[in-house]
């Protein structure tokens, strides 16, 4: 509890609005993961959030507005998680590459509901320009950073036969494929398995920076 705030003290208007919006976004994520887009209604979101329909309409006039805000929230959450791992990692490009890739298999972004909703939005993005714009902008920032990290490792290690853009695309594809496997094959492809696959792939690509014995030690 923040200093100076009494237990049971009323929330400020701004804080109350923020919490209500967050409840609605969380309820939207849960509903899309469970029911899909078509069967997620404002009434069901309100029920899941424990709020009245009037509160939903106060924050979001339409279901599309709520969905877009949910996508923006998830994209922001993912970027913040990714760059938090980047900043917390060691100083070398190899440290940062491994840390950011492994962060894709840690909470909160590895939550199965989050993964299900990401794939739902990707499925809708082709026919909805606003979704496509949000997904593309989020992907581009991280993808360009991945390319720069891979290029730095290639330059350091003299991996002259490696292509940074192709490797960055491959790494992103592996993560997305493992997410999908985890979603479809519950209990078979675990998040720990995903981390192990990423480590093995890095060892094969950049053996000077990710030696095999290092992977065994971790």
C-alpha positions, 0 to 999 in steps of 0.5 A, a space after each residue: 500500500 502506498 505511503 500515506 494511503 489509508 486502508 479502505 481509502 477511496 480511490 482517486 477518479 483517475 485511478 478508478 478509471 484506470 483499474 476499470 479499464 484494466 479489468 475490461 482488458 483482462 476480461 477481453 483477453 480471457 474471453 477471446 482466448 476462451 470463445 474467440 472474437 465472434 462470441 466475445 461480446 461487451 456483455 460477456 466482457 462486463 460480466 467477466 470483469 465484474 462491472 456493469 454494461 454501463 461502465 463498459 460503454 463509458 470506456 469503450 463505445 464499441 467492441 472494435 474499440 475495446 479489441 483495438 485497445 486490448 491489442 495495443 495493451 498486449 503489444 505494449 506489454 510485450 515490448 516492455 517485457 522484451 526490452 526489460 530483458 534487454 536492459 537487464 542482460 549482460 553487456 554483450 550482444 550474445 547476452 542480450 540476444 539470449 536474454 530477449 529470446 528466453 523472455 518470450 517463454 516467461 510470464 506474463 507474455 508466455 501466458 497461454 491466454 496471451 498466446 491464444 489472443 495473439 494468434 486470434 489478432 494475427 488471424 484478423 489482421 489481414 482484413 483489419 488495417 488497424 490491427 495490422 498496423 499495430 502488429 507490424 509496428 510492434 514487430 518491426 521495433 523488435 525485429 530490427 533490434 534482433 538483426 542488429 544483435 545478430 550482426 554484432 555477433 557475426 562481426 565479433 565471431 567472424 561468422 562470414 557465412 551467416 546472414 543477420 536478417 535471415 537469422 533474425 527472421 528464423 529466430 522469430 519464426 522459431 519462437 512463434 512456432 513454439 508458442 503455437 505448439 505450446 498452445 495446441 499441444 498442452 503438456 507436450 511442448 512446455 515453456 522449458 522445452 521452448 527455452 531449450 530449443 532456443 538455446 540449442 539453435 543459438 549454439 548451432 548458429 554461433 558456437 563461439 558465443 554459445 558453447 555446448 558446455 555452457 548450455 549443459 551448465 544452464 
